[in-house]
Amino acid sequence: MVFVQFTFGGEERNIIGQIVNVNAGEKVLNENGKVDPKKLHLITFDPIGNTYIEPGEKVGNAFKDGLKIKNK
């Protein structure tokens, strides 16, 4: 299930749903047919600098590097 919260007309609204299908165009796939995040040209909001930024390079391995910090 997916929970999405947003504001519409000054009122907070909630939606709960289920993702039943996901599509990606060939332009964003790598040579193995997997989505390549760099080809998506994602942006995120930086509230400190009040700007939009594009994510950069890989900085770690999920579910592995965090364990090193957690186990200290």
C-alpha positions in Angstrom: 0.0 0.0 0.0 1.1 3.6 -0.7 0.2 6.6 1.5 0.3 10.0 -0.1 -0.4 13.2 1.8 -1.0 16.5 0.0 -2.6 19.9 0.5 -5.5 21.0 -1.8 -7.4 24.2 -1.4 -5.7 24.8 1.9 -6.9 21.5 3.3 -4.7 18.5 4.0 -5.8 15.4 2.1 -4.7 11.7 2.3 -4.8 9.0 -0.3 -4.1 5.3 0.3 -3.7 3.0 -2.7 -1.9 0.2 -4.3 0.5 0.4 -7.2 -0.6 -2.0 -9.8 1.6 -1.1 -12.8 4.8 0.8 -13.5 6.0 1.7 -17.0 9.3 3.2 -18.2 10.3 4.2 -21.7 13.3 2.7 -23.4 15.1 6.0 -23.2 15.6 5.6 -19.4 16.7 1.9 -19.5 20.3 0.7 -19.3 21.8 -2.1 -21.4 20.2 -4.7 -19.0 16.7 -3.3 -19.3 16.7 -1.8 -15.9 15.8 1.8 -15.1 19.0 4.0 -15.0 18.4 6.8 -12.5 20.8 9.1 -14.3 18.7 9.0 -17.4 15.6 10.0 -15.5 17.0 13.5 -14.8 15.4 13.6 -11.3 15.3 16.7 -9.3 14.8 17.3 -5.5 14.1 20.3 -3.4 16.8 21.6 -1.2 15.0 23.5 1.6 18.3 24.9 3.1 19.4 26.6 -0.2 15.9 27.0 -1.4 16.8 25.5 -4.7 16.2 22.4 -6.9 19.1 20.1 -7.4 19.8 17.0 -9.5 21.1 14.0 -7.6 24.8 13.3 -8.2 27.0 10.2 -8.1 26.7 7.0 -6.1 27.9 7.6 -2.5 27.3 4.2 -0.9 25.6 0.8 -1.0 22.1 0.4 0.4 21.6 -2.1 3.2 25.4 -2.5 3.6 27.2 0.8 4.3 24.6 1.8 6.9 25.3 -1.3 8.9 28.9 -0.1 9.5 27.6 3.0 11.2 24.7 1.2 13.0 27.1 -1.4 14.5 29.6 1.1 16.0 
